[in-house]
Amino acid sequence: MTRLADLAAVLRSKNAGPLTLTIDIIFDDRSRYDRVVQSGVINAQNISELYDVDAGDVLITEYAIVNAIKVSFPRKFVSGSVLDDDVYGCQQHRPVADLEIWPN
């Protein structure tokens, strides 16, 4: 099994404003980027299930020129609110790290 974390050089999350989280997936080379894109595993339905958000609210942008994928979706709680457990959004990339990328 090959996980996304095994292929990405950088896998990080951060706030994109107080209402949105973004996950950056950056690869060292084009072959790894292409493998992940062609696997189709980074899709709105998978992100929806991992983060319990509506699939229609998930934005996925592929940046082939820099071997990167950006995934954005609404935060469950406004950054810094009483219910927020990650004010900077920097610990939210973990669920995508274990996504299995096919083929092996």
Order of alpha helices (4+ residues) and beta strands (2+ residues): alpha-beta-beta-alpha-alpha-beta-beta-alpha
